[in-house]
Amino acid sequence: MIVTLDGRRLPDTFATEATLQNVIDQVRDTHLKDRLVISVAVDGRVLGDDELTANMECQMPDAAQVELQSSTPSELATAALRGLAAEFADADGRLADIAERLNSADVATAIRDVGAFVSLWQTCNRALSQCSALLNTDLLGAEYEGQPARARLTELVDKLTAVRNALEASDVVLLADLVRYELPPLAQTWQAILNRLADHAAVVESSA
């Protein structure tokens, strides 16, 4: 069996009947220390989360090639936060168009796009929780413009509540105004916050 870690072939010997779980555990115990396995490929095919779970107890053939990629918790959190910041920048660039379409015949598609924008906030909330747990630190406690980033959550919740209420009331005029005037500065603020938190994540690692 050929096993590589971050592109480097490992000299380890693996048991003939080793499962994928056995292989990952052995590599983790021997080589990874505080690093995390972030990608697993078998015979050139990267396994998604569900496929990885389904294959963990499968015995690896002697001719198999297992490729593992690793990352530090800080690298993983930083990449996730910067990725979200970029998504907010992209979303901000689409808000004016969404507002225009809310005032046109393309209302249904525009409302769907508003829903996707709200889902981005939900993804952000989960990512902040997961990254905080990964780093064993409260990311929202990091300072942004003289206050903990958490202080900006009240404004966020208020604006998203207003969007939800407009959607539930089918008030397209109000929804268009919110999308045009209220959401862009909010998206820009959270793009900046996420980049600031990504900087903080790197500091957490370097001081650990």
HUNORUR-V416631 format. One record per pair of residues at least 24 apart in sequence whose C-alpha atoms are under 10 Angstrom apart, sorted by the first residue. I is the first residue (numbers start at 1). J is the second residue. Records with the same first field share a line. If there is no record, write none. Layout:
# HUNORUR-V416631
I->J ; J
This chain:
# HUNORUR-V416631
1->60 ; 61 ; 62 ; 63 ; 64 ; 65 ; 66
2->43 ; 62 ; 63 ; 64 ; 65 ; 66 ; 67
3->27 ; 41 ; 42 ; 64 ; 65 ; 66 ; 67 ; 68
4->41 ; 65 ; 66 ; 67 ; 68 ; 69
5->31 ; 32 ; 37 ; 39 ; 40 ; 66 ; 67 ; 68 ; 69 ; 70
6->37 ; 39 ; 67 ; 68 ; 69 ; 70 ; 71
7->67 ; 68 ; 69
8->67 ; 68 ; 69
9->66 ; 67 ; 68
14->60 ; 62
15->60 ; 62
16->59 ; 60 ; 61 ; 62
17->58 ; 59 ; 60 ; 61 ; 62
18->57 ; 58 ; 59 ; 60 ; 61 ; 62
19->55 ; 56 ; 57 ; 58 ; 59 ; 60 ; 61
20->52 ; 53 ; 55 ; 56 ; 57 ; 58 ; 59 ; 60 ; 61 ; 66
21->52 ; 53 ; 55 ; 56 ; 57 ; 58 ; 59 ; 60
22->56 ; 57 ; 58 ; 59 ; 60
23->56 ; 59 ; 60 ; 66 ; 68
24->56 ; 66 ; 68
27->68
28->70
32->70 ; 71 ; 72
33->72
34->70 ; 71 ; 72 ; 73
35->69 ; 70 ; 71 ; 72 ; 73 ; 74 ; 75 ; 76
36->68 ; 69 ; 70 ; 71 ; 72 ; 73 ; 76
37->68 ; 69 ; 70 ; 71 ; 72
38->68 ; 69 ; 70 ; 71 ; 72 ; 73 ; 76
39->67 ; 68 ; 69 ; 70 ; 71
40->66 ; 67 ; 68 ; 69 ; 70
41->65 ; 66 ; 67 ; 68 ; 69
42->66 ; 67 ; 68
43->67
72->134 ; 135 ; 205
73->131 ; 133 ; 134 ; 135 ; 136 ; 201 ; 202 ; 204 ; 205
74->131 ; 134 ; 135 ; 198 ; 199 ; 200 ; 201 ; 202 ; 203 ; 204 ; 205 ; 206
75->198 ; 201 ; 202 ; 205
76->131 ; 134 ; 135 ; 198 ; 201
77->127 ; 128 ; 130 ; 131 ; 132 ; 133 ; 134 ; 135 ; 197 ; 198 ; 201 ; 202
78->131 ; 194 ; 195 ; 196 ; 197 ; 198 ; 199 ; 200 ; 201 ; 202
79->195 ; 198 ; 201
80->124 ; 127 ; 128 ; 131 ; 194 ; 198
81->124 ; 127 ; 128 ; 131 ; 191 ; 193 ; 194 ; 195 ; 196 ; 197 ; 198 ; 199 ; 201
82->191 ; 192 ; 194 ; 195 ; 196 ; 197 ; 198 ; 199
83->191 ; 194 ; 195 ; 198
84->120 ; 121 ; 123 ; 124 ; 127 ; 190 ; 191 ; 194 ; 195
85->124 ; 187 ; 188 ; 189 ; 190 ; 191 ; 192 ; 193 ; 194 ; 195 ; 196 ; 197 ; 198
86->191 ; 192 ; 194 ; 195
87->117 ; 120 ; 124 ; 187 ; 191
88->117 ; 120 ; 121 ; 124 ; 184 ; 186 ; 187 ; 188 ; 189 ; 190 ; 191 ; 192 ; 194
89->184 ; 187 ; 188 ; 189 ; 190 ; 191 ; 192
90->187 ; 191
91->116 ; 117 ; 120 ; 183 ; 184 ; 187 ; 188
92->117 ; 179 ; 180 ; 183 ; 184 ; 185 ; 186 ; 187 ; 188 ; 191
93->184 ; 187 ; 188
94->179 ; 184
95->176 ; 178 ; 179 ; 180 ; 181 ; 183 ; 184 ; 187
96->176 ; 179 ; 180 ; 181 ; 183 ; 184
97->179 ; 180
98->176 ; 179 ; 180
99->172 ; 173 ; 175 ; 176 ; 177 ; 178 ; 179 ; 180 ; 181
100->176 ; 177 ; 179 ; 180
101->176
102->172 ; 173 ; 174 ; 175 ; 176 ; 177 ; 179
103->172 ; 173 ; 175 ; 176 ; 177
107->172 ; 176
110->176
111->167 ; 170 ; 172 ; 175 ; 176
114->163 ; 164 ; 167 ; 175 ; 176 ; 179
115->163 ; 164 ; 167
117->179 ; 183 ; 187
118->160 ; 163 ; 164
121->156 ; 157 ; 160 ; 187 ; 190
124->190 ; 194
128->194 ; 197
131->198 ; 201
132->201
135->201 ; 202 ; 204 ; 205 ; 208
136->204
137->201 ; 204
139->194 ; 196 ; 197 ; 198 ; 200 ; 201 ; 204
140->193 ; 194 ; 197
141->197
142->193 ; 196 ; 197 ; 200 ; 201
143->193 ; 196 ; 197 ; 200
144->192 ; 193 ; 194 ; 196 ; 197
145->193 ; 196
149->190 ; 193 ; 194 ; 196 ; 197
150->193
152->186 ; 189 ; 190 ; 193
153->190
155->186
156->183 ; 186 ; 187 ; 189 ; 190
159->183 ; 186
